[in-house]
Amino acid sequence: MTQHSRLRRLIGLSSRFLTIGAISTLIEIAAFNILLYGLHVDGVWAKIFASLIALVNAYFGNREWTFKNRGKYSRSLEVVLFIVVNGICTLLGAGIVGLGLWAFPDSGPIVVNVINLLSIGVVVALRFLLYHFVVFRGVRPSRASEIDLGAGDS
């Protein structure tokens, strides 16, 4: 594979990843507002439930579109890895925001939002790498090779 074709493949992969992320973000914002203002769920619980709803969308969007030809693990292990990776990324993002608020204790909303955007950028890059190299690692076997492998096990 040439350098040019690898770059094109990486751009396509990252574009699909960012599209799924944008859709998941919109779903999370909508779900949060519906839960908080429409159903009057507590703000923290609304955030947790909205994040879980968006996470389901992110998993299926990335599994079936972004990384559709990748993933050598069983579906159950893949889901566990996906949850662990997202847990780590969530803690990292919260840690970056916490560190920023500690470093700039009397900052206004603009600085706080810049810190939050920085944390999002770091987490998105890390999440992409972890999805690519951990969660959806390797080439998914074709259905024909799965059938051939299964037939020889008798």
C-alpha positions as CSV (number, residue, x, y, z in Angstrom):
1,M,0.0,0.0,0.0
2,T,1.4,3.4,-1.0
3,Q,1.8,6.3,1.4
4,H,-0.8,8.2,-0.6
5,S,-3.4,5.5,-0.3
6,R,-2.8,5.1,3.4
7,L,-3.3,8.8,3.9
8,R,-6.5,8.7,1.9
9,R,-7.7,5.7,4.0
10,L,-6.8,7.5,7.2
11,I,-8.6,10.7,6.1
12,G,-11.7,8.7,5.2
13,L,-11.6,6.8,8.5
14,S,-11.2,9.9,10.6
15,S,-13.9,11.8,8.7
16,R,-16.4,9.0,9.4
17,F,-15.2,8.9,13.1
18,L,-15.7,12.7,13.4
19,T,-19.2,12.5,11.8
20,I,-20.3,9.8,14.2
21,G,-18.9,11.9,17.1
22,A,-20.8,15.0,15.9
23,I,-24.0,13.1,15.6
24,S,-23.5,11.5,19.1
25,T,-22.8,14.9,20.5
26,L,-26.1,16.3,19.1
27,I,-27.9,13.3,20.4
28,E,-26.4,13.8,23.9
29,I,-27.3,17.5,23.9
30,A,-30.9,16.8,22.8
31,A,-31.3,13.9,25.3
32,F,-29.9,16.0,28.1
33,N,-32.3,18.9,27.4
34,I,-35.3,16.6,27.0
35,L,-34.5,14.8,30.3
36,L,-33.6,18.0,32.2
37,Y,-36.3,20.4,31.0
38,G,-38.9,18.1,29.5
39,L,-39.0,15.2,32.1
40,H,-37.4,17.2,35.0
41,V,-34.7,14.6,35.7
42,D,-32.0,15.8,38.0
43,G,-29.1,17.5,36.1
44,V,-26.4,15.0,37.0
45,W,-28.7,12.0,36.2
46,A,-29.8,13.7,33.0
47,K,-26.1,14.1,32.0
48,I,-25.4,10.4,32.8
49,F,-28.4,9.1,30.9
50,A,-27.8,11.4,27.9
51,S,-24.2,10.3,27.8
52,L,-25.2,6.6,27.8
53,I,-27.7,7.2,25.0
54,A,-25.0,8.9,22.9
55,L,-22.5,6.2,23.8
56,V,-24.9,3.5,22.3
57,N,-25.1,5.6,19.1
58,A,-21.3,6.0,19.0
59,Y,-20.7,2.3,19.4
60,F,-23.0,1.2,16.6
61,G,-22.1,4.1,14.3
62,N,-18.4,3.3,14.7
63,R,-18.9,-0.5,14.6
64,E,-21.1,-0.5,11.5
65,W,-19.7,2.5,9.5
66,T,-16.4,3.9,10.7
67,F,-14.6,0.6,11.5
68,K,-16.9,-1.7,9.6
69,N,-14.0,-3.8,8.2
70,R,-12.0,-3.8,11.4
71,G,-12.3,-5.8,14.6
72,K,-11.0,-9.3,15.2
73,Y,-12.5,-9.6,18.7
74,S,-15.9,-11.1,19.7
75,R,-18.7,-8.6,19.9
76,S,-18.9,-9.0,23.7
77,L,-15.1,-8.3,24.2
78,E,-15.4,-5.4,21.8
79,V,-18.2,-3.8,23.8
80,V,-16.2,-4.2,27.1
81,L,-13.2,-2.6,25.4
82,F,-15.4,0.2,24.1
83,I,-16.8,0.9,27.6
84,V,-13.3,0.8,29.2
85,V,-11.9,3.1,26.6
86,N,-14.7,5.6,27.0
87,G,-14.4,5.4,30.8
88,I,-10.7,6.3,30.5
89,C,-11.4,9.1,28.0
90,T,-14.2,10.5,30.2
91,L,-11.9,10.5,33.3
92,L,-9.1,12.1,31.2
93,G,-11.4,14.8,30.0
94,A,-12.7,15.6,33.5
95,G,-9.1,15.6,34.7
96,I,-8.0,18.1,32.1
97,V,-11.0,20.4,33.0
98,G,-10.3,20.0,36.7
99,L,-6.6,20.8,36.2
100,G,-7.5,23.8,34.1
101,L,-9.9,25.1,36.7
102,W,-7.3,24.5,39.4
103,A,-4.7,26.4,37.4
104,F,-7.1,29.3,36.6
105,P,-9.4,29.4,39.6
106,D,-11.0,32.8,39.0
107,S,-11.4,32.5,35.3
108,G,-14.6,33.4,33.5
109,P,-16.8,31.4,31.1
110,I,-14.5,32.0,28.1
111,V,-11.5,30.5,29.7
112,V,-13.5,27.6,31.2
113,N,-14.9,26.8,27.7
114,V,-11.5,27.0,26.1
115,I,-10.2,24.5,28.7
116,N,-13.3,22.3,28.0
117,L,-12.6,22.5,24.2
118,L,-9.0,21.6,24.8
119,S,-10.0,18.6,26.8
120,I,-12.5,17.6,24.0
121,G,-9.7,17.8,21.4
122,V,-7.3,15.7,23.5
123,V,-10.0,13.1,24.2
124,V,-11.2,12.9,20.6
125,A,-7.7,12.2,19.4
126,L,-7.0,9.6,22.1
127,R,-10.4,8.0,21.5
128,F,-9.7,7.7,17.7
129,L,-6.4,6.0,18.4
130,L,-7.8,3.7,21.0
131,Y,-10.7,2.7,18.8
132,H,-8.4,2.1,15.9
133,F,-5.6,0.2,17.7
134,V,-7.5,-1.4,20.6
135,V,-11.3,-1.7,20.3
136,F,-11.7,-2.3,16.6
137,R,-8.2,-3.8,16.1
138,G,-7.3,-5.9,13.2
139,V,-9.1,-6.9,10.1
140,R,-12.5,-8.5,10.6
141,P,-12.6,-12.0,9.1
142,S,-14.9,-12.4,6.1
143,R,-18.0,-14.5,6.4
144,A,-16.5,-17.0,4.0
145,S,-13.4,-17.5,6.1
146,E,-15.5,-17.9,9.3
147,I,-17.5,-20.6,7.6
148,D,-14.3,-22.3,6.3
149,L,-12.7,-22.2,9.7
150,G,-15.9,-23.5,11.4
151,A,-16.1,-26.5,8.9
152,G,-12.6,-27.6,9.6
153,D,-13.0,-27.7,13.4
154,S,-15.2,-30.9,13.4
